Amino acid sequence: MAYFGVAAGLLLALVLTGVLAMQAWRLADNRAMDTAWAWLQSQAPATVETFDPAMVEGLPDAARRYFLYTIAPGTPLHVVSEIHMTGELGLGDKQAPGYRPMRAHQILAPPHGFIWRIRAGSGFMQLSGSDGMANGRSWTRFWLNGTLPVARAGSDDNHLRSSFGRVAGEAAFWTPAGLLPQHGVRWEETDEPNLARAVITHGTLEQAIEIAVAEDGRPIWVQFQRWSNAKPEKEWRLQPFGGYLDDFRNFDGFTLPTRVDGGNHFGTEAYFPFFRARVEEVRFLFP
């Protein structure tokens, strides 16, 4: 009997040690994310210009219309935003999407990076954690019920390149001032009168995006070739990614979408909108 009592005690000690180790790991994740969040906040410039339509006069017509729709004259040109959103996250595939309710808080500071802090699911199946890129590094860190790590990736060139694609694409959604040519963004002519194409660079990273615009300049969708391993064989290669934009609202002079549905293989039969966001608030940061 004494032997079984000692064994039970050792097992309990091992379990408690494991739980404490997981909690310490999770706390380390949170501290790293908080540090990166503060760094992205610090990228907000001390002073900003206000928007003058003359700033975009020389751009291709579709790009010019995009800016005239998304930024009102006289708007302070803030380039760091925080977005509060709800919606659904698809944890399955196109045949079985497995949508779960989600709530997220995001900071977006193109071209420097972003952090998407999320909680999805309910009850005993809650997923929480973050995707992010900041200060030259990127990561994916998700936990089940705050105790079990279920997805961890990053700290390599492939993941960083993929993360920069998200920064560039979402800039067109929620920080259009960051895509003005004065920030080094190159706008190119296209063969389609209602298609704007921008090339965003940051150090050695480069990402081209395309924005379909209505006659009044309203962005309809954004798409780009994203460096990704989101496929069964898990090989890194370029594949189409994008999203549809709708339900536009004014936020401090910016007209931005509050409904964004997006995912992998955009524009093909394999398109699966695993991200269905409904924006509640967008605010722009001062230093």
Secondary structure, DSSP 8 states (H G I E B T S, - for coil): -HHHHHHHHHHHHHHHHHHHHHHHHHHHHHHHHHHHHHHHHTTS-SS--B--GGGGTTS-HHHHHHHHHHB-TT-B----EEEEEEEEEE-S-SSS--EEEEEEEEEEETTTEEEEEEEEEETTEEEEEEEEEETTEEEEEEEETTTEEEEEEESSHHHHHHHHHHHHHHHHHH-GGGGSGGGT-EEE--SSTTEEEEEEEETTEEEEEEEEE-TT--EEEEEEEEEE--STT---EEEEEEEEEEEEEEETTEEEEEEEEEEETTTSTT-EEEEEEEEEEEEE---
